[in-house]
Amino acid sequence: MKKSFKKLSFFASSIFIFFIHLPFVFAKSIGNNKPVPNISMATRSLVHDNNGSPSISNNINVYDSLHLGSLELTKQAFNFAMLGFKTLRSMGKLTNDSVISIIDFSLSSAKKRLFVIDIKHCKVLFNTYVAHGKNSGTEYAREFSNNSRSKKSSLGFYVTGDTYSGDNGYSLHLEGEEKGINNNAYNRAIVMHGAPYVNETYIKSNGFIGRSFGCPAVPQNIYKPLIDQIKNGSCLFFYSPTPYYFSHSEILHRAKGAIS
């Protein structure tokens, strides 16, 4: 009886130890022995999306699988962009939810800091230069405003509008979605357009690209296909690690409330 009890206890202990170590066995086998990334609560909420519209099926791995880090997009910018994207879509704001565009103003203007990502097929469509407002800074954008005639960029989430032909040629209307932060963008004529001062020749001469009056101006050699890709209701996010923005963004607060 004692021998049987000992055998049973040994068997139970072995099973318990096996299940305790099972997660570590699988963790070592993922990604060619690369450590499993730490997953924040914000990112966890984006893993499964059952609303039936185009989406990234696993946002935990997208940043790494698209090598966005090697392209110098910061992970924080990407995570916040995806939170706002999901929030805007749940609000019915996005009629073009196949793409998301991210401008990472934590990077030098001499870097390709505009990223257009195909959500449906999980690929980077454009990675290029983009200007900031002349009063936001020289090489780096450090100051932002929602005020008319400020000649500064405005942070936050936008929804792209229709196209038109204006003083800067083929251009894209932008609608700021954040009250007090960028909701004056349309009245300020903050639009996306091509500009002759956004190119590598200008960078070689000055160390940074030229600046706009607040518009996200892009290179002239790609502005038309880029605009056509993101027009008519897609999400555009202007990011900077600015405490004021994070404390006042209603979209990010709404997203935080949804996952808390």
TAWOVEN-V858055 format. One line per field, one symbol per residue. psi: psi as a letter, one per 20 degrees, with the letter a starting at -180 (. if undefined). burial: I if it has 24 or more other C-alpha atoms within 12 Angstrom, else O. A space follows every 10 residues. Layout:
# TAWOVEN-V858055
psi=???
burial=???
This chain:
# TAWOVEN-V858055
psi=gggggggggg gggggghghh ighhghhhip lljqqpqpor hghhiigpok iirprphnih iggghjkhgh ijpqhggggh ghghghghgh ikhoinkiqp pponjiqqii qnjppopogg jmqpgqoaqp qrqhjirehq oipqqjqqjh kqqprapqpq brrrobhjbp rpqpopjopi gjijgghilo rprqqijnrh ggghhiirrr qajiqmqrqh ijhghgghhi rlkrpppoqq mohgghiioh ghhgghhhi.
burial=OOOOOOOOOO OOOOOOOOOO OOOOOOOOOO OOOOOOOOOO OIIIIIOOOO OOOOIIOOII IIIIOIOIOO OIIIIIIIII IIIIIIIIIO OOIIIIIIII IIIIIIIIII IIIIIIIIIO OIOIIIIIII IIIIIIIIII IIIIIIIOOO IIIIIIIIII IIIOOOOIOI IIIIIIIIOO IIIIIIOIII IIIIIIIIII OOIOOOOIII IIIIIIIIII OIIIOIIIII IIIIIIIIII IOOOIIOOII IIOIIIOOOO
